[in-house]
Amino acid sequence: MAKMRRKGDLPTKTCATCGLEFTWRKKWAKDWDEVKYCSERCRRNKSQPRGEGQP
């Protein structure tokens, strides 16, 4: 069996839309280098970077 890892030991990235840090997920194992967004919602709203359009 594989050795268990703590969540703190997994790689992280910063979301290109909202700026939040997110952690590696098993479903992203094959394409982690191409992952840019933390969620489907951020991927859909990618044309509006955080802070833009808000007073």
All heavy atoms as atom14 arrays in JSON, in Angstrom:
{
  "sequence": "MAKMRRKGDLPTKTCATCGLEFTWRKKWAKDWDEVKYCSERCRRNKSQPRGEGQP",
  "atom14_mask": [
    [1, 1, 1, 1, 1, 1, 1, 1, 0, 0, 0, 0, 0, 0],
    [1, 1, 1, 1, 1, 0, 0, 0, 0, 0, 0, 0, 0, 0],
    [1, 1, 1, 1, 1, 1, 1, 1, 1, 0, 0, 0, 0, 0],
    [1, 1, 1, 1, 1, 1, 1, 1, 0, 0, 0, 0, 0, 0],
    [1, 1, 1, 1, 1, 1, 1, 1, 1, 1, 1, 0, 0, 0],
    [1, 1, 1, 1, 1, 1, 1, 1, 1, 1, 1, 0, 0, 0],
    [1, 1, 1, 1, 1, 1, 1, 1, 1, 0, 0, 0, 0, 0],
    [1, 1, 1, 1, 0, 0, 0, 0, 0, 0, 0, 0, 0, 0],
    [1, 1, 1, 1, 1, 1, 1, 1, 0, 0, 0, 0, 0, 0],
    [1, 1, 1, 1, 1, 1, 1, 1, 0, 0, 0, 0, 0, 0],
    [1, 1, 1, 1, 1, 1, 1, 0, 0, 0, 0, 0, 0, 0],
    [1, 1, 1, 1, 1, 1, 1, 0, 0, 0, 0, 0, 0, 0],
    [1, 1, 1, 1, 1, 1, 1, 1, 1, 0, 0, 0, 0, 0],
    [1, 1, 1, 1, 1, 1, 1, 0, 0, 0, 0, 0, 0, 0],
    [1, 1, 1, 1, 1, 1, 0, 0, 0, 0, 0, 0, 0, 0],
    [1, 1, 1, 1, 1, 0, 0, 0, 0, 0, 0, 0, 0, 0],
    [1, 1, 1, 1, 1, 1, 1, 0, 0, 0, 0, 0, 0, 0],
    [1, 1, 1, 1, 1, 1, 0, 0, 0, 0, 0, 0, 0, 0],
    [1, 1, 1, 1, 0, 0, 0, 0, 0, 0, 0, 0, 0, 0],
    [1, 1, 1, 1, 1, 1, 1, 1, 0, 0, 0, 0, 0, 0],
    [1, 1, 1, 1, 1, 1, 1, 1, 1, 0, 0, 0, 0, 0],
    [1, 1, 1, 1, 1, 1, 1, 1, 1, 1, 1, 0, 0, 0],
    [1, 1, 1, 1, 1, 1, 1, 0, 0, 0, 0, 0, 0, 0],
    [1, 1, 1, 1, 1, 1, 1, 1, 1, 1, 1, 1, 1, 1],
    [1, 1, 1, 1, 1, 1, 1, 1, 1, 1, 1, 0, 0, 0],
    [1, 1, 1, 1, 1, 1, 1, 1, 1, 0, 0, 0, 0, 0],
    [1, 1, 1, 1, 1, 1, 1, 1, 1, 0, 0, 0, 0, 0],
    [1, 1, 1, 1, 1, 1, 1, 1, 1, 1, 1, 1, 1, 1],
    [1, 1, 1, 1, 1, 0, 0, 0, 0, 0, 0, 0, 0, 0],
    [1, 1, 1, 1, 1, 1, 1, 1, 1, 0, 0, 0, 0, 0],
    [1, 1, 1, 1, 1, 1, 1, 1, 0, 0, 0, 0, 0, 0],
    [1, 1, 1, 1, 1, 1, 1, 1, 1, 1, 1, 1, 1, 1],
    [1, 1, 1, 1, 1, 1, 1, 1, 0, 0, 0, 0, 0, 0],
    [1, 1, 1, 1, 1, 1, 1, 1, 1, 0, 0, 0, 0, 0],
    [1, 1, 1, 1, 1, 1, 1, 0, 0, 0, 0, 0, 0, 0],
    [1, 1, 1, 1, 1, 1, 1, 1, 1, 0, 0, 0, 0, 0],
    [1, 1, 1, 1, 1, 1, 1, 1, 1, 1, 1, 1, 0, 0],
    [1, 1, 1, 1, 1, 1, 0, 0, 0, 0, 0, 0, 0, 0],
    [1, 1, 1, 1, 1, 1, 0, 0, 0, 0, 0, 0, 0, 0],
    [1, 1, 1, 1, 1, 1, 1, 1, 1, 0, 0, 0, 0, 0],
    [1, 1, 1, 1, 1, 1, 1, 1, 1, 1, 1, 0, 0, 0],
    [1, 1, 1, 1, 1, 1, 0, 0, 0, 0, 0, 0, 0, 0],
    [1, 1, 1, 1, 1, 1, 1, 1, 1, 1, 1, 0, 0, 0],
    [1, 1, 1, 1, 1, 1, 1, 1, 1, 1, 1, 0, 0, 0],
    [1, 1, 1, 1, 1, 1, 1, 1, 0, 0, 0, 0, 0, 0],
    [1, 1, 1, 1, 1, 1, 1, 1, 1, 0, 0, 0, 0, 0],
    [1, 1, 1, 1, 1, 1, 0, 0, 0, 0, 0, 0, 0, 0],
    [1, 1, 1, 1, 1, 1, 1, 1, 1, 0, 0, 0, 0, 0],
    [1, 1, 1, 1, 1, 1, 1, 0, 0, 0, 0, 0, 0, 0],
    [1, 1, 1, 1, 1, 1, 1, 1, 1, 1, 1, 0, 0, 0],
    [1, 1, 1, 1, 0, 0, 0, 0, 0, 0, 0, 0, 0, 0],
    [1, 1, 1, 1, 1, 1, 1, 1, 1, 0, 0, 0, 0, 0],
    [1, 1, 1, 1, 0, 0, 0, 0, 0, 0, 0, 0, 0, 0],
    [1, 1, 1, 1, 1, 1, 1, 1, 1, 0, 0, 0, 0, 0],
    [1, 1, 1, 1, 1, 1, 1, 0, 0, 0, 0, 0, 0, 0]
  ],
  "atom14_positions": [
    [[0.82, -1.2, 0.0], [0.0, 0.0, 0.0], [0.87, 1.26, 0.0], [1.98, 1.26, 0.51], [-0.89, 0.02, 1.24], [-2.26, -0.54, 0.97], [-3.29, -0.58, 2.43], [-3.82, 1.1, 2.5], [0.0, 0.0, 0.0], [0.0, 0.0, 0.0], [0.0, 0.0, 0.0], [0.0, 0.0, 0.0], [0.0, 0.0, 0.0], [0.0, 0.0, 0.0]],
    [[0.32, 2.31, -0.56], [1.03, 3.57, -0.62], [1.06, 4.24, 0.75], [0.15, 4.08, 1.56], [0.36, 4.5, -1.61], [0.0, 0.0, 0.0], [0.0, 0.0, 0.0], [0.0, 0.0, 0.0], [0.0, 0.0, 0.0], [0.0, 0.0, 0.0], [0.0, 0.0, 0.0], [0.0, 0.0, 0.0], [0.0, 0.0, 0.0], [0.0, 0.0, 0.0]],
    [[2.11, 5.0, 0.97], [2.25, 5.72, 2.22], [1.26, 6.88, 2.27], [1.09, 7.6, 1.29], [3.68, 6.25, 2.33], [3.98, 6.92, 3.63], [5.42, 7.38, 3.67], [5.7, 8.11, 4.95], [7.08, 8.6, 4.99], [0.0, 0.0, 0.0], [0.0, 0.0, 0.0], [0.0, 0.0, 0.0], [0.0, 0.0, 0.0], [0.0, 0.0, 0.0]],
    [[0.6, 7.06, 3.4], [-0.37, 8.14, 3.55], [0.37, 9.48, 3.62], [1.44, 9.57, 4.2], [-1.2, 7.95, 4.82], [-2.06, 6.71, 4.8], [-3.33, 6.75, 3.54], [-4.42, 7.94, 4.22], [0.0, 0.0, 0.0], [0.0, 0.0, 0.0], [0.0, 0.0, 0.0], [0.0, 0.0, 0.0], [0.0, 0.0, 0.0], [0.0, 0.0, 0.0]],
    [[-0.24, 10.51, 3.03], [0.32, 11.85, 3.05], [-0.63, 12.78, 3.78], [-1.84, 12.64, 3.7], [0.49, 12.39, 1.64], [1.57, 11.75, 0.87], [1.7, 12.47, -0.43], [3.11, 12.68, -0.69], [3.58, 13.21, -1.79], [2.76, 13.6, -2.73], [4.87, 13.37, -1.95], [0.0, 0.0, 0.0], [0.0, 0.0, 0.0], [0.0, 0.0, 0.0]],
    [[-0.04, 13.76, 4.44], [-0.86, 14.79, 5.05], [-1.17, 15.85, 4.01], [-0.39, 16.07, 3.09], [-0.13, 15.42, 6.22], [-0.08, 14.49, 7.43], [0.6, 15.15, 8.58], [2.04, 14.99, 8.32], [2.98, 15.76, 8.83], [2.66, 16.75, 9.62], [4.24, 15.55, 8.55], [0.0, 0.0, 0.0], [0.0, 0.0, 0.0], [0.0, 0.0, 0.0]],
    [[-2.31, 16.52, 4.15], [-2.71, 17.54, 3.18], [-1.66, 18.64, 3.08], [-1.42, 19.18, 2.01], [-4.07, 18.13, 3.57], [-4.66, 19.01, 2.51], [-6.07, 19.42, 2.83], [-6.66, 20.23, 1.7], [-8.04, 20.58, 1.92], [0.0, 0.0, 0.0], [0.0, 0.0, 0.0], [0.0, 0.0, 0.0], [0.0, 0.0, 0.0], [0.0, 0.0, 0.0]],
    [[-1.01, 18.96, 4.16], [0.02, 19.99, 4.17], [1.25, 19.63, 3.35], [2.04, 20.5, 2.99], [0.0, 0.0, 0.0], [0.0, 0.0, 0.0], [0.0, 0.0, 0.0], [0.0, 0.0, 0.0], [0.0, 0.0, 0.0], [0.0, 0.0, 0.0], [0.0, 0.0, 0.0], [0.0, 0.0, 0.0], [0.0, 0.0, 0.0], [0.0, 0.0, 0.0]],
    [[1.43, 18.35, 3.04], [2.58, 17.89, 2.26], [2.31, 17.91, 0.76], [3.23, 17.69, -0.03], [2.97, 16.47, 2.67], [3.47, 16.4, 4.11], [3.91, 17.44, 4.64], [3.41, 15.3, 4.69], [0.0, 0.0, 0.0], [0.0, 0.0, 0.0], [0.0, 0.0, 0.0], [0.0, 0.0, 0.0], [0.0, 0.0, 0.0], [0.0, 0.0, 0.0]],
    [[1.06, 18.16, 0.35], [0.71, 18.15, -1.07], [1.06, 19.5, -1.71], [1.05, 20.53, -1.05], [-0.79, 17.88, -1.23], [-1.27, 16.52, -0.75], [-2.78, 16.46, -0.8], [-0.67, 15.4, -1.55], [0.0, 0.0, 0.0], [0.0, 0.0, 0.0], [0.0, 0.0, 0.0], [0.0, 0.0, 0.0], [0.0, 0.0, 0.0], [0.0, 0.0, 0.0]],
    [[1.35, 19.5, -3.02], [1.66, 20.76, -3.7], [0.45, 21.68, -3.77], [-0.69, 21.23, -3.78], [2.1, 20.32, -5.1], [1.7, 18.92, -5.25], [1.46, 18.35, -3.9], [0.0, 0.0, 0.0], [0.0, 0.0, 0.0], [0.0, 0.0, 0.0], [0.0, 0.0, 0.0], [0.0, 0.0, 0.0], [0.0, 0.0, 0.0], [0.0, 0.0, 0.0]],
    [[0.71, 22.98, -3.85], [-0.37, 23.97, -3.93], [-0.11, 24.92, -5.09], [1.01, 25.05, -5.57], [-0.49, 24.79, -2.63], [0.74, 25.46, -2.41], [-0.82, 23.92, -1.45], [0.0, 0.0, 0.0], [0.0, 0.0, 0.0], [0.0, 0.0, 0.0], [0.0, 0.0, 0.0], [0.0, 0.0, 0.0], [0.0, 0.0, 0.0], [0.0, 0.0, 0.0]],
    [[-1.17, 25.6, -5.51], [-1.1, 26.63, -6.54], [-2.03, 27.76, -6.14], [-2.89, 27.6, -5.28], [-1.57, 26.09, -7.9], [-0.61, 25.17, -8.57], [-1.1, 24.87, -9.97], [-0.1, 24.0, -10.7], [-0.51, 23.76, -12.08], [0.0, 0.0, 0.0], [0.0, 0.0, 0.0], [0.0, 0.0, 0.0], [0.0, 0.0, 0.0], [0.0, 0.0, 0.0]],
    [[-1.89, 28.9, -6.82], [-2.78, 30.04, -6.6], [-3.72, 30.15, -7.78], [-3.28, 30.12, -8.94], [-1.96, 31.34, -6.44], [-1.04, 31.17, -5.36], [-2.86, 32.51, -6.15], [0.0, 0.0, 0.0], [0.0, 0.0, 0.0], [0.0, 0.0, 0.0], [0.0, 0.0, 0.0], [0.0, 0.0, 0.0], [0.0, 0.0, 0.0], [0.0, 0.0, 0.0]],
    [[-4.99, 30.3, -7.52], [-6.01, 30.4, -8.56], [-5.81, 31.68, -9.37], [-5.6, 32.76, -8.81], [-7.39, 30.39, -7.93], [-8.74, 30.53, -9.14], [0.0, 0.0, 0.0], [0.0, 0.0, 0.0], [0.0, 0.0, 0.0], [0.0, 0.0, 0.0], [0.0, 0.0, 0.0], [0.0, 0.0, 0.0], [0.0, 0.0, 0.0], [0.0, 0.0, 0.0]],
    [[-5.88, 31.57, -10.69], [-5.68, 32.7, -11.59], [-6.83, 33.7, -11.53], [-6.66, 34.86, -11.9], [-5.5, 32.2, -13.01], [0.0, 0.0, 0.0], [0.0, 0.0, 0.0], [0.0, 0.0, 0.0], [0.0, 0.0, 0.0], [0.0, 0.0, 0.0], [0.0, 0.0, 0.0], [0.0, 0.0, 0.0], [0.0, 0.0, 0.0], [0.0, 0.0, 0.0]],
    [[-8.01, 33.3, -11.06], [-9.16, 34.19, -11.02], [-9.35, 34.83, -9.65], [-9.38, 36.05, -9.54], [-10.46, 33.44, -11.4], [-10.29, 32.91, -12.71], [-11.65, 34.36, -11.4], [0.0, 0.0, 0.0], [0.0, 0.0, 0.0], [0.0, 0.0, 0.0], [0.0, 0.0, 0.0], [0.0, 0.0, 0.0], [0.0, 0.0, 0.0], [0.0, 0.0, 0.0]],
    [[-9.46, 34.01, -8.62], [-9.8, 34.53, -7.29], [-8.58, 34.78, -6.41], [-8.69, 35.45, -5.39], [-10.78, 33.6, -6.58], [-10.1, 32.0, -6.14], [0.0, 0.0, 0.0], [0.0, 0.0, 0.0], [0.0, 0.0, 0.0], [0.0, 0.0, 0.0], [0.0, 0.0, 0.0], [0.0, 0.0, 0.0], [0.0, 0.0, 0.0], [0.0, 0.0, 0.0]],
    [[-7.44, 34.22, -6.75], [-6.23, 34.44, -5.98], [-6.08, 33.56, -4.75], [-5.1, 33.69, -4.01], [0.0, 0.0, 0.0], [0.0, 0.0, 0.0], [0.0, 0.0, 0.0], [0.0, 0.0, 0.0], [0.0, 0.0, 0.0], [0.0, 0.0, 0.0], [0.0, 0.0, 0.0], [0.0, 0.0, 0.0], [0.0, 0.0, 0.0], [0.0, 0.0, 0.0]],
    [[-7.01, 32.65, -4.53], [-6.92, 31.75, -3.38], [-5.97, 30.59, -3.68], [-5.83, 30.16, -4.82], [-8.3, 31.18, -3.04], [-9.33, 32.17, -2.52], [-10.66, 31.48, -2.3], [-8.86, 32.82, -1.24], [0.0, 0.0, 0.0], [0.0, 0.0, 0.0], [0.0, 0.0, 0.0], [0.0, 0.0, 0.0], [0.0, 0.0, 0.0], [0.0, 0.0, 0.0]],
    [[-5.34, 30.1, -2.64], [-4.43, 28.96, -2.79], [-5.24, 27.67, -2.72], [-6.11, 27.53, -1.87], [-3.39, 28.99, -1.68], [-2.24, 28.06, -1.93], [-1.13, 28.29, -0.93], [-0.26, 29.12, -1.21], [-1.16, 27.63, 0.12], [0.0, 0.0, 0.0], [0.0, 0.0, 0.0], [0.0, 0.0, 0.0], [0.0, 0.0, 0.0], [0.0, 0.0, 0.0]],
    [[-4.97, 26.75, -3.63], [-5.66, 25.46, -3.6], [-4.65, 24.33, -3.68], [-3.53, 24.51, -4.12], [-6.71, 25.36, -4.73], [-6.16, 25.46, -6.13], [-5.87, 24.32, -6.86], [-5.95, 26.69, -6.71], [-5.37, 24.42, -8.15], [-5.46, 26.8, -8.0], [-5.17, 25.66, -8.73], [0.0, 0.0, 0.0], [0.0, 0.0, 0.0], [0.0, 0.0, 0.0]],
    [[-5.07, 23.16, -3.2], [-4.2, 22.0, -3.04], [-4.44, 20.96, -4.12], [-5.55, 20.83, -4.63], [-4.45, 21.36, -1.65], [-4.32, 22.37, -0.66], [-3.44, 20.27, -1.35], [0.0, 0.0, 0.0], [0.0, 0.0, 0.0], [0.0, 0.0, 0.0], [0.0, 0.0, 0.0], [0.0, 0.0, 0.0], [0.0, 0.0, 0.0], [0.0, 0.0, 0.0]],
    [[-3.41, 20.22, -4.45], [-3.45, 19.14, -5.43], [-4.58, 18.17, -5.1], [-4.85, 17.89, -3.94], [-2.11, 18.41, -5.4], [-1.98, 17.28, -6.34], [-1.51, 17.33, -7.61], [-2.27, 15.89, -6.08], [-1.5, 16.07, -8.16], [-1.96, 15.17, -7.25], [-2.77, 15.2, -4.98], [-2.13, 13.79, -7.33], [-2.94, 13.84, -5.07], [-2.62, 13.15, -6.24]],
    [[-5.25, 17.69, -6.14], [-6.29, 16.66, -5.99], [-5.96, 15.49, -6.89], [-5.35, 15.67, -7.94], [-7.66, 17.21, -6.41], [-8.18, 18.3, -5.53], [-9.53, 18.73, -5.99], [-9.97, 19.91, -5.26], [-11.06, 20.58, -5.54], [-11.83, 20.2, -6.55], [-11.39, 21.63, -4.85], [0.0, 0.0, 0.0], [0.0, 0.0, 0.0], [0.0, 0.0, 0.0]],
    [[-6.38, 14.31, -6.48], [-6.07, 13.11, -7.23], [-6.58, 13.18, -8.67], [-5.93, 12.72, -9.61], [-6.63, 11.88, -6.54], [-6.16, 10.59, -7.15], [-6.59, 9.39, -6.35], [-6.05, 8.12, -6.99], [-6.4, 6.94, -6.21], [0.0, 0.0, 0.0], [0.0, 0.0, 0.0], [0.0, 0.0, 0.0], [0.0, 0.0, 0.0], [0.0, 0.0, 0.0]],
    [[-7.76, 13.8, -8.87], [-8.32, 13.89, -10.23], [-7.48, 14.76, -11.15], [-7.62, 14.7, -12.36], [-9.77, 14.37, -10.19], [-9.96, 15.81, -9.81], [-11.43, 16.15, -9.85], [-11.66, 17.63, -9.63], [-13.07, 17.97, -9.74], [0.0, 0.0, 0.0], [0.0, 0.0, 0.0], [0.0, 0.0, 0.0], [0.0, 0.0, 0.0], [0.0, 0.0, 0.0]],
    [[-6.59, 15.59, -10.57], [-5.7, 16.44, -11.37], [-4.32, 15.8, -11.56], [-3.42, 16.45, -12.11], [-5.52, 17.79, -10.7], [-6.75, 18.64, -10.66], [-7.78, 18.65, -11.55], [-7.06, 19.63, -9.68], [-8.71, 19.59, -11.19], [-8.3, 20.2, -10.04], [-6.42, 20.09, -8.53], [-8.9, 21.21, -9.3], [-7.02, 21.09, -7.8], [-8.25, 21.65, -8.18]],
    [[-4.12, 14.59, -11.17], [-2.8, 13.95, -11.2], [-2.17, 13.97, -12.59], [-0.98, 14.25, -12.72], [-2.9, 12.52, -10.68], [0.0, 0.0, 0.0], [0.0, 0.0, 0.0], [0.0, 0.0, 0.0], [0.0, 0.0, 0.0], [0.0, 0.0, 0.0], [0.0, 0.0, 0.0], [0.0, 0.0, 0.0], [0.0, 0.0, 0.0], [0.0, 0.0, 0.0]],
    [[-2.95, 13.7, -13.62], [-2.41, 13.63, -14.98], [-2.11, 14.99, -15.58], [-1.23, 15.12, -16.42], [-3.37, 12.88, -15.91], [-3.51, 11.43, -15.57], [-4.48, 10.75, -16.51], [-4.65, 9.29, -16.15], [-5.63, 8.64, -17.02], [0.0, 0.0, 0.0], [0.0, 0.0, 0.0], [0.0, 0.0, 0.0], [0.0, 0.0, 0.0], [0.0, 0.0, 0.0]],
    [[-2.84, 16.02, -15.16], [-2.67, 17.34, -15.79], [-2.45, 18.47, -14.79], [-2.87, 19.6, -15.02], [-3.84, 17.64, -16.72], [-5.19, 17.58, -16.02], [-5.25, 17.08, -14.89], [-6.17, 18.04, -16.62], [0.0, 0.0, 0.0], [0.0, 0.0, 0.0], [0.0, 0.0, 0.0], [0.0, 0.0, 0.0], [0.0, 0.0, 0.0], [0.0, 0.0, 0.0]],
    [[-1.76, 18.21, -13.7], [-1.52, 19.21, -12.66], [-0.81, 20.44, -13.22], [-1.09, 21.57, -12.82], [-0.72, 18.59, -11.52], [-0.34, 19.56, -10.45], [0.92, 19.94, -10.1], [-1.21, 20.27, -9.55], [0.89, 20.83, -9.06], [-0.41, 21.05, -8.7], [-2.59, 20.31, -9.38], [-0.94, 21.87, -7.7], [-3.11, 21.13, -8.4], [-2.3, 21.9, -7.58]],
    [[0.08, 20.28, -14.18], [0.8, 21.42, -14.75], [-0.12, 22.38, -15.49], [0.18, 23.57, -15.59], [1.9, 20.94, -15.7], [2.99, 20.18, -14.95], [3.19, 20.43, -13.76], [3.62, 19.32, -15.59], [0.0, 0.0, 0.0], [0.0, 0.0, 0.0], [0.0, 0.0, 0.0], [0.0, 0.0, 0.0], [0.0, 0.0, 0.0], [0.0, 0.0, 0.0]],
    [[-1.25, 21.9, -16.01], [-2.17, 22.75, -16.75], [-3.28, 23.34, -15.89], [-4.0, 24.22, -16.36], [-2.82, 21.96, -17.91], [-1.85, 21.64, -19.04], [-1.0, 20.42, -18.75], [-1.52, 19.47, -18.14], [0.18, 20.42, -19.11], [0.0, 0.0, 0.0], [0.0, 0.0, 0.0], [0.0, 0.0, 0.0], [0.0, 0.0, 0.0], [0.0, 0.0, 0.0]],
    [[-3.44, 22.88, -14.66], [-4.5, 23.37, -13.79], [-4.2, 24.81, -13.37], [-3.11, 25.11, -12.89], [-4.65, 22.49, -12.53], [-5.67, 23.07, -11.57], [-5.05, 21.08, -12.92], [0.0, 0.0, 0.0], [0.0, 0.0, 0.0], [0.0, 0.0, 0.0], [0.0, 0.0, 0.0], [0.0, 0.0, 0.0], [0.0, 0.0, 0.0], [0.0, 0.0, 0.0]],
    [[-5.17, 25.73, -13.6], [-4.98, 27.14, -13.28], [-6.03, 27.68, -12.33], [-5.84, 28.73, -11.72], [-5.05, 27.98, -14.56], [-3.97, 27.69, -15.55], [-4.15, 28.54, -16.78], [-3.13, 28.16, -17.85], [-3.34, 28.94, -19.08], [0.0, 0.0, 0.0], [0.0, 0.0, 0.0], [0.0, 0.0, 0.0], [0.0, 0.0, 0.0], [0.0, 0.0, 0.0]],
    [[-7.18, 26.98, -12.23], [-8.31, 27.49, -11.47], [-8.7, 26.53, -10.36], [-8.63, 25.32, -10.53], [-9.5, 27.72, -12.4], [-9.12, 28.57, -13.6], [-8.92, 28.0, -14.85], [-8.94, 29.94, -13.47], [-8.55, 28.76, -15.94], [-8.57, 30.72, -14.55], [-8.37, 30.13, -15.78], [-7.99, 30.9, -16.84], [0.0, 0.0, 0.0], [0.0, 0.0, 0.0]],
    [[-9.16, 27.08, -9.23], [-9.5, 26.25, -8.07], [-10.84, 25.57, -8.21], [-11.1, 24.58, -7.53], [-9.48, 27.1, -6.81], [-10.73, 28.41, -6.75], [0.0, 0.0, 0.0], [0.0, 0.0, 0.0], [0.0, 0.0, 0.0], [0.0, 0.0, 0.0], [0.0, 0.0, 0.0], [0.0, 0.0, 0.0], [0.0, 0.0, 0.0], [0.0, 0.0, 0.0]],
    [[-11.71, 26.08, -9.09], [-13.05, 25.51, -9.21], [-13.61, 25.76, -10.6], [-13.08, 26.56, -11.38], [-13.99, 26.15, -8.18], [-14.15, 27.53, -8.47], [0.0, 0.0, 0.0], [0.0, 0.0, 0.0], [0.0, 0.0, 0.0], [0.0, 0.0, 0.0], [0.0, 0.0, 0.0], [0.0, 0.0, 0.0], [0.0, 0.0, 0.0], [0.0, 0.0, 0.0]],
    [[-14.71, 25.1, -10.88], [-15.41, 25.29, -12.16], [-15.93, 26.72, -12.26], [-15.9, 27.33, -13.33], [-16.57, 24.29, -12.25], [-17.28, 24.29, -13.57], [-16.42, 23.82, -14.73], [-15.47, 23.05, -14.5], [-16.71, 24.22, -15.87], [0.0, 0.0, 0.0], [0.0, 0.0, 0.0], [0.0, 0.0, 0.0], [0.0, 0.0, 0.0], [0.0, 0.0, 0.0]],
    [[-16.38, 27.27, -11.16], [-16.89, 28.65, -11.15], [-15.78, 29.64, -11.54], [-16.02, 30.55, -12.35], [-17.42, 28.98, -9.76], [-17.99, 30.35, -9.65], [-18.51, 30.59, -8.25], [-19.11, 31.9, -8.15], [-19.62, 32.4, -7.05], [-19.62, 31.67, -5.94], [-20.13, 33.59, -7.02], [0.0, 0.0, 0.0], [0.0, 0.0, 0.0], [0.0, 0.0, 0.0]],
    [[-14.6, 29.47, -11.02], [-13.48, 30.36, -11.38], [-13.08, 30.16, -12.84], [-12.74, 31.12, -13.52], [-12.29, 30.11, -10.46], [-12.48, 30.89, -8.85], [0.0, 0.0, 0.0], [0.0, 0.0, 0.0], [0.0, 0.0, 0.0], [0.0, 0.0, 0.0], [0.0, 0.0, 0.0], [0.0, 0.0, 0.0], [0.0, 0.0, 0.0], [0.0, 0.0, 0.0]],
    [[-13.14, 28.94, -13.33], [-12.8, 28.68, -14.72], [-13.77, 29.4, -15.65], [-13.38, 29.99, -16.65], [-12.8, 27.18, -15.03], [-12.25, 26.86, -16.41], [-12.38, 25.39, -16.74], [-13.76, 24.96, -16.83], [-14.56, 25.18, -17.87], [-14.14, 25.85, -18.91], [-15.81, 24.75, -17.85], [0.0, 0.0, 0.0], [0.0, 0.0, 0.0], [0.0, 0.0, 0.0]],
    [[-15.07, 29.39, -15.3], [-16.08, 30.06, -16.12], [-15.93, 31.58, -16.07], [-16.25, 32.27, -17.03], [-17.48, 29.67, -15.66], [-17.92, 28.34, -16.23], [-19.38, 28.08, -15.91], [-19.41, 27.18, -14.75], [-20.09, 27.39, -13.63], [-20.84, 28.44, -13.49], [-20.04, 26.53, -12.65], [0.0, 0.0, 0.0], [0.0, 0.0, 0.0], [0.0, 0.0, 0.0]],
    [[-15.48, 32.12, -14.96], [-15.35, 33.57, -14.78], [-13.92, 34.05, -15.0], [-13.54, 35.09, -14.48], [-15.81, 33.97, -13.37], [-17.28, 33.7, -13.15], [-18.08, 33.86, -14.07], [-17.63, 33.27, -11.96], [0.0, 0.0, 0.0], [0.0, 0.0, 0.0], [0.0, 0.0, 0.0], [0.0, 0.0, 0.0], [0.0, 0.0, 0.0], [0.0, 0.0, 0.0]],
    [[-13.14, 33.33, -15.77], [-11.73, 33.64, -15.95], [-11.46, 35.0, -16.59], [-10.39, 35.55, -16.46], [-11.02, 32.55, -16.72], [-11.55, 32.32, -18.11], [-10.89, 31.1, -18.72], [-11.6, 30.7, -20.0], [-11.18, 29.42, -20.45], [0.0, 0.0, 0.0], [0.0, 0.0, 0.0], [0.0, 0.0, 0.0], [0.0, 0.0, 0.0], [0.0, 0.0, 0.0]],
    [[-12.45, 35.58, -17.28], [-12.24, 36.86, -17.93], [-12.35, 38.04, -16.95], [-12.1, 39.16, -17.33], [-13.24, 37.05, -19.07], [-14.56, 37.05, -18.56], [0.0, 0.0, 0.0], [0.0, 0.0, 0.0], [0.0, 0.0, 0.0], [0.0, 0.0, 0.0], [0.0, 0.0, 0.0], [0.0, 0.0, 0.0], [0.0, 0.0, 0.0], [0.0, 0.0, 0.0]],
    [[-12.72, 37.77, -15.69], [-12.87, 38.83, -14.71], [-11.91, 38.6, -13.54], [-12.29, 38.02, -12.52], [-14.29, 38.85, -14.17], [-15.33, 39.07, -15.23], [-16.73, 38.86, -14.69], [-16.91, 38.52, -13.53], [-17.72, 39.04, -15.53], [0.0, 0.0, 0.0], [0.0, 0.0, 0.0], [0.0, 0.0, 0.0], [0.0, 0.0, 0.0], [0.0, 0.0, 0.0]],
    [[-10.65, 39.05, -13.65], [-9.72, 38.87, -12.54], [-10.21, 39.55, -11.27], [-10.97, 40.52, -11.32], [-8.43, 39.54, -13.03], [-8.58, 39.66, -14.49], [-10.04, 39.7, -14.78], [0.0, 0.0, 0.0], [0.0, 0.0, 0.0], [0.0, 0.0, 0.0], [0.0, 0.0, 0.0], [0.0, 0.0, 0.0], [0.0, 0.0, 0.0], [0.0, 0.0, 0.0]],
    [[-9.78, 39.06, -10.14], [-10.24, 39.56, -8.84], [-10.01, 41.07, -8.71], [-8.95, 41.57, -9.05], [-9.48, 38.82, -7.75], [-9.95, 39.18, -6.38], [-9.19, 38.42, -5.36], [-9.76, 38.69, -4.05], [-9.12, 38.5, -2.93], [-7.92, 38.04, -2.94], [-9.7, 38.77, -1.8], [0.0, 0.0, 0.0], [0.0, 0.0, 0.0], [0.0, 0.0, 0.0]],
    [[-11.02, 41.77, -8.23], [-10.91, 43.2, -7.99], [-11.35, 44.05, -9.16], [-11.65, 45.22, -9.01], [0.0, 0.0, 0.0], [0.0, 0.0, 0.0], [0.0, 0.0, 0.0], [0.0, 0.0, 0.0], [0.0, 0.0, 0.0], [0.0, 0.0, 0.0], [0.0, 0.0, 0.0], [0.0, 0.0, 0.0], [0.0, 0.0, 0.0], [0.0, 0.0, 0.0]],
    [[-11.39, 43.5, -10.34], [-11.76, 44.27, -11.51], [-13.28, 44.35, -11.62], [-13.98, 43.37, -11.46], [-11.21, 43.59, -12.76], [-10.93, 44.57, -13.89], [-10.21, 43.88, -15.01], [-8.98, 43.74, -14.89], [-10.85, 43.51, -15.99], [0.0, 0.0, 0.0], [0.0, 0.0, 0.0], [0.0, 0.0, 0.0], [0.0, 0.0, 0.0], [0.0, 0.0, 0.0]],
    [[-13.81, 45.55, -11.88], [-15.24, 45.71, -12.04], [-15.97, 45.91, -10.72], [-17.18, 46.0, -10.69], [0.0, 0.0, 0.0], [0.0, 0.0, 0.0], [0.0, 0.0, 0.0], [0.0, 0.0, 0.0], [0.0, 0.0, 0.0], [0.0, 0.0, 0.0], [0.0, 0.0, 0.0], [0.0, 0.0, 0.0], [0.0, 0.0, 0.0], [0.0, 0.0, 0.0]],
    [[-15.26, 45.96, -9.62], [-15.88, 46.19, -8.33], [-15.46, 47.56, -7.81], [-14.3, 47.95, -7.94], [-15.46, 45.11, -7.33], [-15.92, 43.73, -7.73], [-15.39, 42.67, -6.78], [-14.62, 42.99, -5.88], [-15.78, 41.44, -6.98], [0.0, 0.0, 0.0], [0.0, 0.0, 0.0], [0.0, 0.0, 0.0], [0.0, 0.0, 0.0], [0.0, 0.0, 0.0]],
    [[-16.38, 48.33, -7.22], [-16.04, 49.69, -6.74], [-15.11, 49.67, -5.56], [-14.94, 48.79, -4.84], [-17.39, 50.28, -6.34], [-18.37, 49.19, -6.33], [-17.78, 48.03, -7.03], [0.0, 0.0, 0.0], [0.0, 0.0, 0.0], [0.0, 0.0, 0.0], [0.0, 0.0, 0.0], [0.0, 0.0, 0.0], [0.0, 0.0, 0.0], [0.0, 0.0, 0.0]]
  ]
}
